[in-house]
Amino acid sequence: MKVLLTGSTGMVGKNILEHDSASKYNILTPTSSDLNLLDKNEIEKFMLINMPDCIIHAAGLVGGIHANISRPFDFLEKNLQMGLNLVSVAKKLGIKKVLNLGSSCMYPKNFEEAIPEKALLTGELEETNEGYAIAKIAVAKACEYISRENSNYFYKTIIPCNLYGKYDKFDDNSSHMIPAVIKKIHHAKINNVPEIEIWGMVIRAVSLCMQKI
């Protein structure tokens, strides 16, 4: 089976490529310089040449709280365009299988217990990454609609909780919560800093380490 993996240079993409089962597939791994997902025509040309049997969409503009607060429009526009371009071209060309990577921020912010899948679109989103969340929800719904309209299409979205692990980002301006906290605690320890600031309020946090998936 030929698989197109977008975002192959990111944390999720790199871990997918290192998975024990990866060698069983012919995985195409174009970088952003090889394939601009913001250009629908370029995607169609690439697909016509390579015709994958399946697409795993793990590409996107990602970042932590600081980045999302500073550039909400970028996170909305780019993630929406990339996702919709990809699934619409896949549908047009008859590619039957798409696995779309969602995000836990798609869910309402005020749940005080384990969040069921049916909670999607039932409450207010977290303001700090609302743009990113809206883009992710829209692409997930596009996949749902395509599959609903034609049962021959298997377009699914998986929504992981907070991920961390190998190849994660530890930069102050782009890292997610867990690597950011790890870095702050490590920095405080080696520099004898008595206090650190952690953004946000956590009621219950569950995270997945990529090596355990």
NORBELHU-V647661 format. One record per pair of residues at least 6 apart in sequence whose ideal C-beta (glycine too) atoms are under 8 Angstrom apart, sorted by the first residue. I is the first residue (numbers start at 1). GAP is how many residues later the second one is. D is the distance in whole Angstrom. If there is no record, write none. Layout:
BEGIN
i->{I,I}
gap->{GAP,GAP}
d->{D,D}
END
This chain:
BEGIN
i->{1,1,1,1,2,2,2,2,2,2,2,2,3,3,3,3,3,3,3,3,3,4,4,4,4,4,4,4,4,4,5,5,5,5,5,5,5,5,6,6,6,6,6,6,6,6,6,6,6,7,7,7,7,7,7,8,8,8,8,8,8,8,8,9,10,10,10,10,10,11,11,11,11,11,11,11,12,12,12,12,13,13,13,14,14,15,15,15,15,15,15,16,16,16,17,17,18,28,28,30,32,35,35,35,36,36,37,37,37,37,37,37,38,38,38,38,39,40,40,40,43,43,43,44,44,44,47,47,47,47,48,51,51,52,53,53,53,54,54,54,54,55,55,55,55,55,55,56,56,57,57,57,57,57,57,57,57,57,58,59,60,60,60,60,60,61,61,61,61,61,62,62,62,63,63,63,63,64,64,64,64,64,64,64,65,65,65,65,65,66,66,66,67,67,67,68,68,68,68,68,69,72,72,72,72,73,74,75,75,75,75,76,76,76,76,77,78,79,79,79,79,80,80,80,80,83,83,83,83,83,83,84,84,84,86,87,87,87,87,87,87,87,88,90,90,91,91,91,96,96,96,97,97,98,98,98,98,98,99,99,99,100,100,100,100,100,100,100,101,101,101,102,102,102,102,102,102,102,103,103,103,103,103,104,104,104,104,105,105,105,105,105,105,106,106,106,106,106,106,106,107,107,107,107,108,108,108,108,108,108,109,109,109,109,110,110,111,111,112,112,113,114,114,117,120,120,121,125,125,126,128,139,140,140,142,143,143,143,144,144,146,146,147,147,147,147,160,161,161,161,162,162,162,162,162,162,162,163,163,163,163,163,164,164,164,164,164,164,164,165,165,165,166,166,167,168,168,168,168,169,169,169,170,170,170,170,172,172,175,177,177,177,178,181,184,184,184,185,187,187,188,188,188}
gap->{24,25,52,53,23,24,26,48,49,50,51,52,22,23,24,25,49,50,51,52,53,23,24,26,43,46,48,50,51,52,8,11,12,22,23,24,51,53,7,24,29,31,49,50,51,52,53,76,80,6,50,51,52,53,94,6,8,9,19,21,22,23,50,22,48,49,50,52,157,152,154,155,156,157,158,199,46,89,151,198,16,45,46,152,153,150,151,152,195,196,198,6,40,42,10,12,148,22,24,16,27,7,8,11,6,7,6,22,44,45,48,49,40,43,44,47,46,45,48,49,42,43,46,45,48,49,42,43,46,48,45,42,44,43,42,43,44,41,43,44,45,31,35,40,42,43,44,43,45,25,26,29,30,41,42,43,44,82,43,23,18,19,22,23,41,13,14,17,18,71,70,112,114,8,12,110,111,105,109,110,111,112,113,116,63,64,112,134,135,106,107,108,8,106,107,7,60,61,63,64,59,57,58,59,60,58,57,54,56,57,60,55,56,58,59,58,57,53,56,57,60,54,55,58,59,17,52,53,55,56,59,54,55,58,12,11,13,52,55,56,59,68,54,8,65,55,62,64,56,57,58,57,58,45,55,56,57,58,57,58,59,39,40,43,55,56,57,58,56,57,59,34,37,38,55,56,57,58,29,30,33,56,57,55,56,57,58,20,21,24,27,28,31,14,19,27,30,31,34,53,8,12,13,52,7,11,14,15,16,17,14,15,16,17,13,14,8,12,91,92,91,90,92,42,17,20,16,8,9,7,72,18,17,19,13,12,13,14,11,13,7,9,6,7,8,9,48,45,46,47,14,15,16,43,44,45,46,13,44,45,46,47,12,14,15,43,44,45,46,44,45,46,44,45,43,7,8,10,11,6,7,10,9,10,12,13,8,11,8,22,23,28,29,17,12,13,14,11,6,9,6,7,8}
d->{5,7,5,6,7,5,7,7,7,5,5,8,5,7,5,7,6,7,5,7,6,8,5,8,8,7,4,7,5,7,6,6,7,5,7,5,5,7,8,8,8,6,7,7,5,6,4,8,7,4,7,4,3,7,8,7,8,6,8,4,8,7,8,6,6,7,8,7,7,7,7,7,4,5,7,7,5,6,7,7,7,5,8,7,5,7,6,7,4,8,7,6,7,7,7,7,8,6,6,7,8,6,7,5,5,8,6,6,8,4,6,6,7,5,6,7,8,4,7,6,6,6,5,5,7,7,6,7,5,7,7,7,8,6,7,8,7,8,4,7,7,7,6,6,7,5,7,5,8,8,7,6,8,7,7,5,6,8,5,6,8,5,6,8,8,6,6,4,6,8,8,8,8,8,7,7,4,8,7,6,5,5,7,6,5,7,8,5,7,7,5,8,8,6,5,6,6,4,7,6,6,8,7,4,8,6,8,7,4,4,7,4,7,6,5,8,8,6,4,7,7,8,4,6,7,7,7,8,7,3,7,7,6,6,8,6,7,7,5,6,7,6,8,5,8,5,7,8,6,6,6,5,8,6,8,7,4,7,6,8,7,6,6,5,7,7,4,7,7,6,7,5,8,5,5,6,4,7,7,7,5,7,7,6,7,5,6,7,6,5,6,4,7,6,8,5,5,5,7,6,5,6,6,8,8,6,6,3,6,7,7,6,6,4,6,7,6,8,6,7,7,8,8,8,7,8,7,5,7,7,8,7,4,8,8,4,6,5,7,7,5,5,5,6,5,7,6,5,6,6,7,6,6,7,7,4,7,8,7,5,8,6,7,4,6,6,8,6,7,5,3,6,6,6,8,7,7,8,5,5,7,6,5,7,7,5,7,8,7,8,7,8,6,6,5,8,7,7,7,8,8,8,5}
END
